[in-house]
Amino acid sequence: MSTSLESKRGSFNKHPDFNKKILVVDDEAAILQTLRYNLERSGYAVVTASDGRSAVAIALREQPDLVILDIMLPVLDGIEACKEIRKTSSVPIIMLTAKDQEIDKVLALELGADDYVTKPFALHEFLARVKARLRRPLPTPGQERENAISLGGIVLDPSRQHLTVRGKDVSLAPKEFALLRVLMENPGRVVTRQTLLDKVWGYDFEGEQQTVSVHIRWLREKIEEDSRNPRHIITVRSRGYMFKE
């Protein structure tokens, strides 16, 4: 672990909004202890786990406001644990990874993670990511139903997180659904890759724009009749993407 994660003198400013519960999952005891100490010092309640299977059980039992989940875990790795948590919860998830491979980051985001932080990382950056995720409101029961969007035989229902393509139900991962929604809400308009990163992954996401390209490819494979010659999701060279009916 980088020395940038070591505890520093001085206290972090506490705020009433920080009185929330965070589940931290890492199999390295030193990292787990350091993150727990600094999060508690910042005013958060913290529960911990050291393997993926325990993380899933604790997430279900404790209902945390945020999950910080390492990818490399024993028993059940972080990717699989993320998938299991996502089956029952929309809790924000930040993945921790020591890998510097784009596919690991993309896979984590595709499977439902909201953000990732690559080790080693600076403590102030880590805490800023935590704060940003906790400040984002989650959907609550009873919210006003959103109208479905129907274009070119594709019907996207945000309220039910449901999609039909030419009359057939199609299952999308959370990021794919959000990506398609942004495009369908702006038919005939070019949406830049940076705008898609901001709206789908969040303004504080520091991933590469290649992340968008990978998800667009996966999305085309699910909704286009011929993904190599897309009719609906059109690439506008050097600018971004456009949805056409």
C-alpha positions as CSV (number, residue, x, y, z in Angstrom):
1,M,0.0,0.0,0.0
2,S,1.3,3.4,-0.9
3,T,2.5,5.6,1.9
4,S,-0.1,8.2,0.6
5,L,-2.7,6.1,2.4
6,E,-1.0,6.4,5.8
7,S,-2.8,8.4,8.4
8,K,-2.0,12.0,8.6
9,R,-2.1,14.4,11.5
10,G,-5.0,16.8,11.7
11,S,-8.7,15.8,11.6
12,F,-11.0,15.8,8.7
13,N,-14.0,18.0,8.9
14,K,-17.1,16.2,10.1
15,H,-20.5,16.9,8.6
16,P,-24.0,15.6,9.6
17,D,-24.4,14.1,6.1
18,F,-21.4,11.8,6.8
19,N,-23.2,9.9,9.5
20,K,-23.7,7.0,7.2
21,K,-22.7,3.3,7.1
22,I,-19.9,2.1,4.8
23,L,-19.0,-1.6,4.1
24,V,-15.2,-1.9,3.3
25,V,-14.1,-5.2,1.8
26,D,-10.4,-6.1,1.4
27,D,-8.3,-9.2,2.3
28,E,-5.2,-7.2,3.2
29,A,-5.5,-6.5,6.9
30,A,-3.3,-3.3,6.8
31,I,-5.4,-1.7,4.1
32,L,-8.6,-2.7,5.8
33,Q,-7.4,-1.2,9.1
34,T,-6.2,2.0,7.4
35,L,-9.4,2.6,5.4
36,R,-11.5,1.9,8.4
37,Y,-9.6,4.3,10.7
38,N,-9.7,7.1,8.2
39,L,-13.4,6.7,7.3
40,E,-14.4,6.5,11.0
41,R,-12.2,9.6,11.6
42,S,-14.2,11.3,8.9
43,G,-17.5,10.6,10.7
44,Y,-18.7,7.4,9.0
45,A,-19.8,4.2,10.6
46,V,-17.8,1.3,9.2
47,V,-18.3,-2.4,8.9
48,T,-15.7,-4.7,7.3
49,A,-15.3,-8.0,5.5
50,S,-12.2,-9.8,4.2
51,D,-13.7,-12.1,1.5
52,G,-16.4,-11.7,-1.1
53,R,-18.9,-14.2,0.3
54,S,-18.9,-12.5,3.7
55,A,-19.3,-9.1,1.9
56,V,-22.5,-10.2,0.2
57,A,-24.0,-11.5,3.5
58,I,-23.0,-8.4,5.4
59,A,-24.3,-6.1,2.7
60,L,-27.7,-7.9,2.8
61,R,-27.8,-7.8,6.6
62,E,-26.4,-4.3,7.4
63,Q,-27.9,-2.4,4.4
64,P,-24.9,0.0,4.1
65,D,-25.1,3.4,2.3
66,L,-21.9,2.6,0.3
67,V,-19.8,-0.5,-0.4
68,I,-16.0,-0.3,-1.1
69,L,-15.1,-3.5,-2.7
70,D,-11.6,-4.8,-3.6
71,I,-11.5,-6.9,-6.9
72,M,-9.0,-9.4,-5.7
73,L,-10.7,-11.3,-2.9
74,P,-10.7,-14.9,-1.6
75,V,-13.7,-17.2,-1.6
76,L,-15.7,-15.0,-4.0
77,D,-13.8,-12.3,-6.0
78,G,-15.0,-8.7,-6.0
79,I,-16.5,-8.9,-9.5
80,E,-18.8,-11.8,-8.5
81,A,-19.6,-10.2,-5.1
82,C,-20.6,-7.0,-7.0
83,K,-22.9,-9.1,-9.2
84,E,-24.5,-10.7,-6.1
85,I,-25.0,-7.4,-4.3
86,R,-26.6,-5.9,-7.4
87,K,-29.3,-8.6,-7.5
88,T,-30.9,-7.1,-4.4
89,S,-29.5,-3.6,-3.9
90,S,-28.8,-0.4,-5.8
91,V,-26.3,0.7,-3.1
92,P,-23.3,2.7,-4.6
93,I,-20.3,0.5,-5.1
94,I,-16.7,1.7,-5.4
95,M,-14.3,-1.0,-6.6
96,L,-10.6,-1.1,-5.5
97,T,-8.2,-2.6,-7.9
98,A,-4.4,-2.9,-8.1
99,K,-4.6,-3.8,-11.7
100,D,-4.0,-1.2,-14.4
101,Q,-5.9,-3.0,-17.2
102,E,-8.8,-1.2,-18.8
103,I,-10.8,-4.5,-19.1
104,D,-10.9,-5.0,-15.4
105,K,-12.3,-1.5,-14.9
106,V,-14.8,-1.8,-17.7
107,L,-16.0,-5.2,-16.4
108,A,-16.5,-3.8,-12.9
109,L,-18.5,-0.9,-14.2
110,E,-20.5,-3.1,-16.5
111,L,-21.5,-5.4,-13.7
112,G,-22.9,-2.6,-11.6
113,A,-20.1,-0.8,-9.9
114,D,-20.4,3.0,-9.8
115,D,-16.8,3.9,-9.7
116,Y,-13.3,2.4,-9.2
117,V,-10.1,3.5,-7.6
118,T,-6.7,2.1,-8.6
119,K,-4.2,1.3,-5.9
120,P,-2.1,3.0,-4.7
121,F,-4.2,6.1,-4.3
122,A,-4.0,9.3,-2.3
123,L,-6.2,9.4,0.8
124,H,-7.8,12.8,-0.1
125,E,-8.8,11.4,-3.5
126,F,-10.3,8.3,-1.9
127,L,-12.3,10.3,0.6
128,A,-13.5,12.7,-2.1
129,R,-14.8,9.7,-4.1
130,V,-16.6,8.4,-1.1
131,K,-18.2,11.8,-0.4
132,A,-19.3,12.2,-4.0
133,R,-21.0,8.8,-4.1
134,L,-22.8,9.3,-0.8
135,R,-24.1,12.7,-1.9
136,R,-25.9,11.1,-4.9
137,P,-29.6,10.4,-4.1
138,L,-30.9,6.9,-4.6
139,P,-34.3,6.2,-6.1
140,T,-36.9,5.8,-3.4
141,P,-40.2,3.9,-3.4
142,G,-43.1,6.0,-4.4
143,Q,-41.3,8.3,-6.7
144,E,-43.4,9.6,-9.6
145,R,-43.5,7.1,-12.5
146,E,-41.4,8.2,-15.5
147,N,-42.8,7.8,-18.9
148,A,-41.5,5.1,-21.2
149,I,-39.5,6.2,-24.3
150,S,-40.6,4.5,-27.6
151,L,-38.5,5.0,-30.7
152,G,-38.0,2.9,-33.8
153,G,-39.5,-0.3,-32.2
154,I,-37.4,0.1,-29.0
155,V,-39.3,0.8,-25.8
156,L,-37.3,1.8,-22.7
157,D,-39.2,2.1,-19.4
158,P,-37.0,3.9,-16.8
159,S,-39.5,3.2,-13.9
160,R,-39.3,-0.5,-14.3
161,Q,-35.8,-0.6,-15.7
162,H,-37.3,-2.6,-18.6
163,L,-36.5,-2.7,-22.3
164,T,-38.2,-4.3,-25.3
165,V,-36.7,-4.4,-28.7
166,R,-39.1,-5.1,-31.6
167,G,-41.5,-6.7,-29.1
168,K,-38.9,-8.9,-27.3
169,D,-37.7,-8.3,-23.8
170,V,-34.0,-7.5,-23.6
171,S,-31.8,-7.6,-20.5
172,L,-29.3,-4.8,-20.0
173,A,-26.7,-4.2,-17.4
174,P,-27.2,-1.0,-15.3
175,K,-24.6,1.1,-17.2
176,E,-26.0,-0.1,-20.6
177,F,-29.5,0.9,-19.6
178,A,-28.3,4.3,-18.4
179,L,-26.3,4.8,-21.6
180,L,-29.3,3.9,-23.9
181,R,-31.5,6.2,-21.9
182,V,-29.3,9.2,-22.4
183,L,-29.2,8.5,-26.1
184,M,-32.9,7.9,-26.5
185,E,-33.7,11.1,-24.5
186,N,-31.8,13.0,-27.2
187,P,-32.9,11.5,-30.5
188,G,-31.3,12.9,-33.6
189,R,-28.7,14.8,-31.5
190,V,-25.0,14.1,-31.1
191,V,-24.1,13.2,-27.6
192,T,-20.3,13.4,-26.9
193,R,-18.4,10.7,-25.2
194,Q,-17.5,13.1,-22.4
195,T,-21.2,13.9,-21.9
196,L,-22.0,10.2,-21.7
197,L,-19.2,9.7,-19.2
198,D,-20.5,12.5,-17.1
199,K,-24.1,11.4,-17.2
200,V,-23.7,7.7,-16.9
201,W,-20.5,7.3,-14.8
202,G,-20.6,10.6,-13.0
203,Y,-18.7,13.9,-13.3
204,D,-16.0,12.7,-10.9
205,F,-15.3,9.5,-12.9
206,E,-11.7,9.6,-14.2
207,G,-11.9,6.7,-16.6
208,E,-11.0,6.8,-20.3
209,Q,-13.4,7.6,-23.0
210,Q,-12.7,4.1,-24.4
211,T,-15.0,2.9,-21.6
212,V,-17.9,4.5,-23.5
213,S,-16.9,2.8,-26.8
214,V,-16.8,-0.6,-25.2
215,H,-20.3,-0.2,-23.7
216,I,-21.7,1.1,-27.0
217,R,-20.4,-2.0,-28.7
218,W,-22.1,-4.2,-26.1
219,L,-25.3,-2.2,-26.4
220,R,-25.4,-2.5,-30.2
221,E,-25.0,-6.3,-29.9
222,K,-28.2,-6.4,-27.8
223,I,-30.5,-3.9,-29.7
224,E,-29.3,-3.8,-33.3
225,E,-30.4,-6.3,-35.9
226,D,-26.8,-6.1,-37.3
227,S,-24.4,-4.7,-34.8
228,R,-21.7,-4.1,-37.5
229,N,-24.1,-1.9,-39.4
230,P,-26.1,-0.2,-36.7
231,R,-29.4,1.5,-37.6
232,H,-30.1,3.1,-34.2
233,I,-26.9,4.0,-32.4
234,I,-24.8,5.9,-34.9
235,T,-21.2,6.9,-34.5
236,V,-20.5,10.5,-35.4
237,R,-16.8,10.6,-36.1
238,S,-14.7,12.8,-33.8
239,R,-17.9,13.9,-32.0
240,G,-19.8,11.1,-30.3
241,Y,-23.0,9.1,-30.8
242,M,-26.5,9.7,-32.1
243,F,-29.7,7.7,-31.6
244,K,-32.0,7.4,-34.7
245,E,-35.4,5.8,-35.0
